[in-house]
Structure formats: C-alpha cells, structure tokens
Amino acid sequence: MFNQGKIAIIGGGSWATAIAKIVVGHTHHIGWYMRREDRIEDFTRLGHNPAYLTSVRFNVDEIHFSSDLNKITQAYDTLIFVTPSPYLKNHLKKLKTRIRDKFIITAIKGIVPDENLSCSEYFHQVFDVPYENIACIAGPSHAEEVALERLSYLTIACADPDKARAFADLISSDFIKTKISTDVIGIEYASVLKNVYAIAAGICSGLKYGDNFQAVLMSNAVQEMLRFITALHPLERSICDSVYLGDLLVTGYSKFSRNRTFGSMIGKGYSVKTAQIEMEMIAEGYFGTKCLKEINRRMHVNMPILDAVYKILYEQINPQREIKLLTDSFR
C-alpha cells in the first residue's frame, strides 16, 4: 500500500488553509511553506492564518513553517501545491530540489500562464515528475465551507488509483467525503473552465439577467465543457459527476465564488482593472480565459461562452452587447 510519508502544504491562501486544517487533523504534523516570513510570525503568535480564514484555529506545535521552499521540499514526501496558478511558475523558479520522486498533489484550479499547461502537465514536462506521482484535488469545495466543516465531497485523481485511494482515505472524515478518479487532465481543465463560466454567470447577474437565464447559461456551459475536455483528453467520463457539474454549479451560483463576484462587477460596469483592485483576491478565471482561448485556437472547439467572456475581458467589448449576442445563440 502506498504511504504518503510526511506531507507539506505549499501556499498560504484560503484553500491552502482549509486543506492544511483537513490534513493536520489526521496526521498531527505538516510542513507549511509560506512566502512571507511576517505572515509565518503572525500565524505562530496568533494560532491562525492572519490573512485568510482567520476564524480557523490551529495547534501551531503540529506545524513546521518555513519561507524556504527548498527546505520544505527536501524534508517532505508529499507536496500539496495550493498557490494561485499565475504565480506557480515564479514560485518554482526558486526550486533547486529534485522533486521527481515526490508525490505531487495539485489543488490549483488554473492553468500555468505562458505555458498554457495544466499544473500536472507542467510538473510532468518541466520537472520530469511521472504522471503516476501526480494527483489533483477537485470538486465542489469552497474553502470557507470546508473550514466550517460543512459536508463537502472531494475527488482525488491520479493515474495510479492506489495512490489516489490512499490519500482519499487519509483526508476522509464525517464532513469530507471522497471518491477517486484517473481523469487528472479532464478534471484540471474542467476546474479552469468552471471559473470562466462563473465569470459569465456573474456578468449576467450584474446585467440583471434572472435565474431562468442563469439555468440556461449553466446547461450550455456544461455542454461546452464536455466538448472541450473530450477533444483535449478523450476518455470515458460522466460530466454529471460532482467533480465536473457540481463544481461548475457551486462556482457559478455561490456567494463565496470570487469568479462570480468578479464577473458581477464587470456586468455592473467596473473595468477589469478596477474590479481586480477592489476584490483584493485572485479570480483565476480571468487568467484561465486567456489561456483556454489560446489553447482553443489550435483545437477549434465550438465555445461561444468562452469566446464571449474573452471578448469582454480582453477586447473591452461592451458586456451588454456581447451577452445579448450570446443569448441569441442559446436554445
């Protein structure tokens, strides 16, 4: 049976904090890389993350903090990456440690910009990590609800199902239900697409479209998602599984969804830059939209929702006009 060994979290945001809480509750020891030394000092003093999910308490005696990425990656066997995708490449530029033989878990719902690769593809191509040593965590899982111990369902995907099952069993609890999959690539790209569709849902909300239309938007979005991931990574899968459809719905509808919030601001008339400044958090769908558009230039999948969001965010096309054209294409 696969043994994860010692586990470390790479990243300091809300999802990293929620995952750390889950893991340390089972293992009673984790390593935790945070970029800023002042955040580590405040965390150690306060017993909680000073910037994210501040109500979630930790026993800091169970955590080995470090702002040195190489020290953490050398000392730990399983590395859970939870950094925003736009910053992953710069973080990894600091890496001098060989990670080929580590078990890499990505909880990043984004694409590596400039490379236009999912995180698993990036670790495989750039760091020579075998796909059997790469997993992803996905599913309808807002960090805020996980931290509040509200019932959540997570999917752990890995090319090696034994490794997926071992980690899934490790994090399972009364409030975390798990299942496994081998569809790492499909799940990763679905996780990026649902952020784009959540921005679309937010734009439509900001423009005062109602629930009836939002339902049509989501039903068209799931069809568009299936077309894209089937073309990219042909595999037998059920798009109705919670890791695909469930994640799309929660991101498109929830008040916790930063991508929906970002889109709503755009629909209300904010510029992209102003919305980004006021949010103070990363809406990964903004970056994902550009990456997916570039990928689809070679794949030629019919993706009217992606195209509409791209035009609004990157070509400054009027949202009201562009969404009206989109509505005319729906049935």
C-alpha positions as CSV (number, residue, x, y, z in Angstrom):
1,M,0.0,0.0,0.0
2,F,1.2,3.5,-0.9
3,N,2.4,5.6,2.0
4,Q,2.3,9.4,1.6
5,G,5.1,9.9,4.2
6,K,5.3,13.4,5.6
7,I,3.0,16.0,4.0
8,A,3.7,19.6,3.3
9,I,1.4,22.4,2.1
10,I,2.8,24.9,-0.5
11,G,0.8,28.2,-0.3
12,G,-0.8,30.4,2.2
13,G,-4.3,31.4,0.9
14,S,-7.8,30.3,1.9
15,W,-7.8,27.0,0.1
16,A,-4.3,26.2,1.4
17,T,-5.5,26.9,4.9
18,A,-8.6,24.7,4.6
19,I,-6.6,21.8,3.2
20,A,-4.0,22.2,5.9
21,K,-6.7,22.0,8.5
22,I,-8.0,18.8,7.0
23,V,-4.6,17.1,6.7
24,V,-3.2,18.1,10.1
25,G,-6.4,16.9,11.8
26,H,-5.4,13.4,10.6
27,T,-1.6,13.5,10.6
28,H,-0.9,15.9,13.5
29,H,2.1,17.2,11.7
30,I,2.6,19.1,8.5
31,G,5.2,21.2,6.8
32,W,3.9,24.5,5.5
33,Y,5.6,26.8,3.1
34,M,4.5,30.4,3.1
35,R,6.4,33.0,1.1
36,R,6.2,35.8,3.7
37,E,8.1,35.5,6.9
38,D,5.9,38.1,8.6
39,R,2.8,36.0,7.9
40,I,4.5,33.0,9.5
41,E,5.4,35.0,12.6
42,D,1.9,36.3,12.9
43,F,0.4,32.8,12.4
44,T,2.7,31.3,15.0
45,R,1.8,34.1,17.5
46,L,-2.0,34.1,16.8
47,G,-2.7,30.4,16.2
48,H,-4.5,31.2,12.9
49,N,-3.7,32.4,9.4
50,P,-3.6,36.2,9.8
51,A,-4.8,36.9,6.3
52,Y,-7.3,34.1,5.3
53,L,-10.0,32.1,7.2
54,T,-8.9,33.8,10.4
55,S,-11.6,32.0,12.5
56,V,-9.9,28.6,11.8
57,R,-7.7,27.7,14.7
58,F,-4.5,25.6,14.6
59,N,-2.2,23.9,17.1
60,V,1.0,25.5,15.7
61,D,3.0,22.9,17.6
62,E,1.9,20.5,14.9
63,I,3.2,22.7,12.0
64,H,6.7,23.3,10.8
65,F,6.6,26.6,9.0
66,S,9.2,27.8,6.5
67,S,9.6,30.5,4.0
68,D,12.3,28.4,2.3
69,L,10.7,26.4,-0.5
70,N,13.8,24.1,-0.9
71,K,13.9,23.2,2.8
72,I,10.3,22.2,2.8
73,T,10.5,20.2,-0.5
74,Q,13.7,18.4,0.8
75,A,12.1,17.4,4.1
76,Y,8.7,16.2,3.0
77,D,7.5,13.3,0.8
78,T,4.1,14.6,-0.4
79,L,3.8,18.2,-1.5
80,I,0.4,19.8,-1.9
81,F,0.6,22.8,-4.1
82,V,-2.1,25.4,-3.4
83,T,-0.7,28.6,-4.9
84,P,-2.6,30.7,-7.5
85,S,-1.8,29.4,-10.9
86,P,-0.5,32.8,-12.2
87,Y,2.3,32.7,-9.5
88,L,3.2,29.0,-9.6
89,K,5.9,29.4,-12.2
90,N,7.7,32.1,-10.3
91,H,7.5,30.1,-7.1
92,L,9.0,27.1,-8.7
93,K,11.9,29.1,-10.2
94,K,13.3,29.1,-6.6
95,L,13.3,25.3,-6.6
96,K,16.7,23.6,-6.6
97,T,15.4,20.3,-5.0
98,R,14.7,17.4,-7.3
99,I,11.0,16.6,-6.9
100,R,10.8,13.7,-9.5
101,D,10.4,11.2,-6.7
102,K,8.0,13.2,-4.6
103,F,4.2,12.7,-4.6
104,I,2.9,15.9,-6.0
105,I,-0.7,16.9,-5.3
106,T,-2.1,20.0,-7.0
107,A,-5.1,21.8,-5.6
108,I,-4.7,24.6,-8.1
109,K,-7.7,25.4,-10.2
110,G,-5.9,27.1,-13.0
111,I,-3.5,26.9,-16.0
112,V,0.1,28.0,-15.9
113,P,0.1,31.2,-18.0
114,D,2.6,31.5,-20.9
115,E,3.0,27.7,-20.9
116,N,-0.8,27.0,-21.4
117,L,-0.4,23.8,-19.5
118,S,-2.4,22.4,-16.6
119,C,-0.4,22.1,-13.4
120,S,0.0,18.3,-13.7
121,E,1.3,18.8,-17.3
122,Y,3.7,21.4,-16.1
123,F,5.1,19.3,-13.3
124,H,5.5,16.4,-15.7
125,Q,7.1,18.3,-18.6
126,V,9.3,20.8,-16.7
127,F,10.2,18.8,-13.6
128,D,10.0,15.2,-15.0
129,V,7.6,14.0,-12.4
130,P,5.9,10.8,-13.6
131,Y,2.1,11.1,-14.0
132,E,1.9,8.2,-11.5
133,N,3.4,10.6,-8.9
134,I,0.9,13.4,-9.6
135,A,-2.6,13.8,-8.2
136,C,-5.1,16.6,-8.1
137,I,-7.8,17.5,-5.6
138,A,-11.1,18.9,-7.0
139,G,-14.8,19.1,-6.5
140,P,-17.4,21.5,-5.2
141,S,-15.3,22.8,-2.4
142,H,-15.4,26.4,-1.3
143,A,-12.6,26.8,1.3
144,E,-14.9,28.7,3.6
145,E,-17.4,25.8,3.8
146,V,-14.6,23.2,4.3
147,A,-13.2,25.3,7.1
148,L,-16.6,25.5,8.7
149,E,-16.7,21.7,8.5
150,R,-19.8,21.7,6.3
151,L,-20.3,18.5,4.4
152,S,-18.2,18.5,1.2
153,Y,-17.3,16.0,-1.5
154,L,-13.8,15.9,-2.9
155,T,-12.4,13.8,-5.8
156,I,-8.8,12.7,-5.7
157,A,-7.5,11.9,-9.2
158,C,-4.2,10.2,-10.1
159,A,-3.0,7.9,-12.9
160,D,-2.2,5.4,-10.1
161,P,-5.6,4.6,-8.4
162,D,-3.9,3.1,-5.3
163,K,-2.2,6.4,-4.6
164,A,-5.4,8.3,-5.1
165,R,-7.3,5.9,-2.8
166,A,-4.6,6.2,-0.1
167,F,-4.8,10.0,0.0
168,A,-8.5,10.0,-0.3
169,D,-8.7,7.7,2.8
170,L,-6.3,9.9,4.7
171,I,-8.5,13.0,4.3
172,S,-11.9,11.4,4.7
173,S,-14.0,12.4,7.7
174,D,-17.5,13.0,8.9
175,F,-17.6,16.2,6.8
176,I,-15.2,15.3,3.9
177,K,-16.5,12.5,1.6
178,T,-14.1,11.3,-1.1
179,K,-14.0,9.4,-4.3
180,I,-11.2,8.7,-6.7
181,S,-10.6,9.1,-10.5
182,T,-7.9,8.6,-13.0
183,D,-9.0,11.6,-15.1
184,V,-6.4,14.1,-13.9
185,I,-6.3,16.2,-17.1
186,G,-10.0,16.3,-17.7
187,I,-10.7,17.4,-14.1
188,E,-8.0,20.0,-14.2
189,Y,-9.3,21.6,-17.3
190,A,-12.9,21.4,-16.1
191,S,-11.8,23.2,-13.0
192,V,-10.4,26.0,-15.1
193,L,-13.5,26.2,-17.4
194,K,-15.9,26.4,-14.5
195,N,-14.1,29.6,-13.4
196,V,-14.7,31.1,-16.8
197,Y,-18.3,30.1,-16.7
198,A,-18.7,31.6,-13.2
199,I,-17.4,34.9,-14.6
200,A,-20.1,34.6,-17.3
201,A,-22.7,34.0,-14.7
202,G,-21.5,36.9,-12.7
203,I,-21.6,39.2,-15.7
204,C,-25.1,38.2,-16.4
205,S,-26.1,38.7,-12.8
206,G,-24.6,42.2,-12.9
207,L,-26.6,42.9,-16.1
208,K,-29.8,41.8,-14.2
209,Y,-30.5,38.6,-16.0
210,G,-32.6,36.3,-13.8
211,D,-32.5,32.8,-12.5
212,N,-34.3,31.4,-15.6
213,F,-31.5,32.6,-17.9
214,Q,-28.8,31.5,-15.4
215,A,-30.1,27.9,-15.6
216,V,-29.9,28.0,-19.4
217,L,-26.4,29.5,-19.2
218,M,-25.2,26.7,-16.9
219,S,-26.8,24.0,-19.1
220,N,-25.0,25.4,-22.1
221,A,-21.8,25.7,-20.1
222,V,-21.7,22.0,-19.1
223,Q,-22.2,21.1,-22.8
224,E,-19.3,23.4,-23.8
225,M,-17.2,21.9,-21.0
226,L,-17.8,18.4,-22.2
227,R,-17.0,19.3,-25.8
228,F,-13.7,20.8,-24.8
229,I,-12.3,18.2,-22.4
230,T,-13.5,15.4,-24.7
231,A,-11.5,17.0,-27.6
232,L,-8.5,17.6,-25.4
233,H,-8.4,14.4,-23.5
234,P,-10.7,11.7,-24.9
235,L,-11.8,9.4,-22.0
236,E,-15.0,7.7,-20.8
237,R,-16.3,10.1,-18.1
238,S,-19.7,11.3,-16.8
239,I,-19.9,15.0,-17.0
240,C,-22.7,14.8,-14.4
241,D,-20.3,13.7,-11.7
242,S,-19.9,16.2,-8.9
243,V,-16.2,17.0,-9.8
244,Y,-17.4,18.4,-13.1
245,L,-21.0,19.5,-13.0
246,G,-21.1,20.0,-9.2
247,D,-18.0,22.2,-9.2
248,L,-19.5,24.2,-12.1
249,L,-22.7,24.8,-10.3
250,V,-21.3,25.9,-7.0
251,T,-18.8,28.2,-8.6
252,G,-21.5,29.7,-10.9
253,Y,-24.0,30.3,-8.1
254,S,-22.3,30.6,-4.7
255,K,-21.8,33.9,-2.8
256,F,-18.3,32.5,-1.9
257,S,-17.3,32.4,-5.6
258,R,-14.7,35.1,-6.3
259,N,-15.0,34.4,-10.1
260,R,-18.7,35.1,-10.0
261,T,-18.1,38.2,-7.8
262,F,-15.5,39.4,-10.3
263,G,-17.9,38.9,-13.2
264,S,-20.8,40.6,-11.4
265,M,-18.6,43.7,-11.0
266,I,-17.8,43.7,-14.7
267,G,-21.5,43.4,-15.5
268,K,-22.3,46.3,-13.2
269,G,-19.8,48.5,-15.2
270,Y,-16.5,48.1,-13.4
271,S,-13.4,48.0,-15.6
272,V,-11.3,44.8,-15.4
273,K,-8.5,46.6,-13.5
274,T,-10.9,48.3,-11.1
275,A,-12.6,45.0,-10.3
276,Q,-9.3,43.3,-9.7
277,I,-8.1,46.0,-7.3
278,E,-11.3,46.2,-5.3
279,M,-11.6,42.4,-4.9
280,E,-8.1,42.1,-3.4
281,M,-8.2,38.3,-4.2
282,I,-7.3,36.4,-7.4
283,A,-10.1,35.5,-9.7
284,E,-8.3,32.7,-11.6
285,G,-10.9,32.6,-14.3
286,Y,-9.5,35.9,-15.7
287,F,-6.2,34.3,-16.5
288,G,-7.8,31.0,-17.4
289,T,-9.9,32.7,-20.0
290,K,-6.9,33.8,-22.0
291,C,-5.1,30.5,-21.7
292,L,-8.1,28.5,-22.8
293,K,-8.7,30.8,-25.7
294,E,-5.1,30.4,-26.9
295,I,-5.3,26.6,-26.5
296,N,-8.6,26.5,-28.4
297,R,-7.1,28.4,-31.3
298,R,-5.4,25.1,-32.3
299,M,-8.3,22.8,-31.2
300,H,-11.2,24.7,-32.8
301,V,-13.9,23.5,-30.4
302,N,-17.2,25.5,-30.5
303,M,-17.1,27.5,-27.3
304,P,-19.4,30.6,-27.5
305,I,-19.4,31.3,-23.8
306,L,-15.6,31.2,-23.5
307,D,-15.4,33.5,-26.6
308,A,-17.9,36.0,-25.1
309,V,-16.0,36.2,-21.8
310,Y,-12.7,36.6,-23.6
311,K,-14.1,39.5,-25.7
312,I,-15.5,41.2,-22.6
313,L,-12.3,40.8,-20.5
314,Y,-9.5,41.2,-23.1
315,E,-11.1,43.1,-26.0
316,Q,-13.1,45.5,-24.0
317,I,-16.3,44.6,-25.9
318,N,-19.4,46.0,-24.2
319,P,-20.8,43.3,-21.8
320,Q,-24.4,44.1,-22.5
321,R,-24.0,43.8,-26.3
322,E,-21.8,40.6,-26.1
323,I,-24.1,38.8,-23.7
324,K,-27.1,39.7,-25.9
325,L,-25.4,38.0,-28.9
326,L,-24.6,35.0,-26.7
327,T,-28.3,34.7,-25.6
328,D,-29.3,34.6,-29.3
329,S,-27.1,31.5,-29.8
330,F,-28.7,29.5,-26.9
331,R,-31.6,27.1,-27.3
